[in-house]
């Protein structure tokens, strides 16, 4: 095989990394090089663009160490049986490339994953070596996110946590059956065991009852930005209810910061047990909306996807609006008297809008004009709210209410 240039390797390995969605950098400990030896900052504005929950746009070098892989995960373009162009960085090459890109202001950090080389332990050692070179030899203080190998030895994952701002371990698929079918070398047991180890490391680094919260954050030395995971949507037969139940269990059991949902993308020379077409991207979007509902709005998964109905989210309506239409007996809700829990269930009202409504109520009764200044999606809220000068009347129960929000049917076109 001819020797590849760094640019050729970057072209291959950056493209191979595009299927991994979990590259947000929110929540890390802020570090910078002012007044001390070191390069980079993990707290400033930041060749992958990701948006943190607070709205910051960040730039990361998102790349694989190699797309060689001894595993044969059916849904992965880099599987051992795939006929793709292969490349591999040495740890020294990738560390230097990261520093060069940072100095040119292209990036503010690194998101690093890899195919499995030789075995899980060897691969994890190579990933850790990239981070070690950046931290200890280049004195890089920017953001590092390492995709860890769940089958690797616990001490290697622990070493990764001491070097990285965030660790992530992909759950891959919602069910053990799906893993056995499409990723035979992986098991849910090994994945969850590794997640539990990361959770323990984070807890040990942050637990110190004798220190203030600020001091505990400052001394956090193990994956200070937490851990995340990713599920592939549409590669197996799992419905949205199963996907969301799995995600809720991961949040509750392993204190994950985020679960990312990645729509399956058909790949060359695909296995016959994969669907021939990708699922609608709208399905991925609806899953993210539902994820926020049970994380921040107080919904249970069973409320979002009722067990006695279709276990798929409505692609035409956001899941919060779909829930409200199924529960019209609760509306209209008086914005001047309803508590926070109920206000969060009004379509178009998010946590910030609800908090502003509660604050405004202290200064007098709310009128519709005041609510319009607070809420961004007031059109969506109108059938479900009332104020001292507004009531939706029969709109809440009208038969065509769904049609007011659902997109119009698309006309078939002759080809």
C-alpha positions, 0 to 999 in steps of 0.5 A: 500500500502506498504511503499516504500524506497527512492530507489524504489521511485527514480526508479519509478519516474525517469523512469516516467520522461524520456518522458520529453525532455525539460531539457537543462540548457543553459542560466542560471545565473552563481552562485557558493559557493566560498566565500559565504555560499551555495552549488552547482554551476549552471555554471560548467561542470555538472541522465540525460545527456543533451547538451546545445547549446554551447556543454556543457554536463550537468547532472541533476536529472530528476524526477517526484515528483509523477506519480499519476495524476488526468488527463487522457491525452491519450498519457501519461503513468501516466494518471489516467486510466493507470495501472502503479506502483505509487510512490510519494516523499515528498518535504523534501525527494526529496530536501534531495535526490538532495543535497545528489546526488550533494554532490556525484558529480552525478548531477549539478542540478534538473529537476522536474515535476509531475503528478497532485495531488488533483488539479493544485494549490496543485501540484504547491505548492508541486513543489515550496516547493521542490525548496524552501527547496533547496534554503532557507534551503540547500542554494543550488545554483545549477541549478533548472528547474521546470515544471510548471502547467499551470492551477495553480494560477498565484501567484504560477507560479510567486513564481516558477519563483523566485526559478527556473533557468528555467520554462517550460510549455508544449504546449503538442499538436500543435492544440486545436483540438488535445488537446480536443481529447487527453488531455480533462482537458487541454486547449490551452488558459490556457497554453498560459496564463501561458506562457504569465505570465512567459514572463511578469515576465522575462521582469519585472526582466530584464528591468532596463534602468538605469543599464548596461547589465551585471548588469541587468543579475546579478540582474535577479531573475525570471527564468533567463534561460527563459522558454521552452516548448515541443510538442508531435509529432505523437500522433495526425494527425498534420503534420510537417507544423502545428507543425512548425507554432505552434512552430514559434508562441510560439517563437514570442509570448512568447520569448521561449528559446526552443521548444522541439519535442518529438516523441510519444511513444506507451504506455501500455493499450493505448487508441484506438484513438492513433496510434499503432506505434511510428513515425520515430525518424528521423521525430523528428530529422528533426523537430529540424533541421527545427526549427534551420532554422527559428530561426537562418538561416532566413527561413520562415516556409512556405519556409521549408514546402511549403503550396502548397505541402506535409506538411511533411518534407522529411525524407531522406534529411535535410530540408535545403538541400531539400530547396536548391534542390527545388530552384536550380535557386539560385545556384551556389552561389559565396562565394566571393560576396554573402551576409550573408543572402544568404550564410546561405542558402547554404547546409553545411554552418552554422552561424559560417562557414558563419562568418568565410567566411566573415572574410576570404574574407577581406584578399583576394579572397576565393579558394576551399581549404580555404573553405574546412578548414572553412566548415565541410560539404563541400561535401554537399556544392559543388553543390551549391557554386563557388570560383575563382578556382571551379565551379560545372558546370552542377552538380547543375542541374543534375537529379541525384543530390538528389540521391547523398545525399539521403540514398540508398533504403534498401533491403527487407529481408526475415524473 
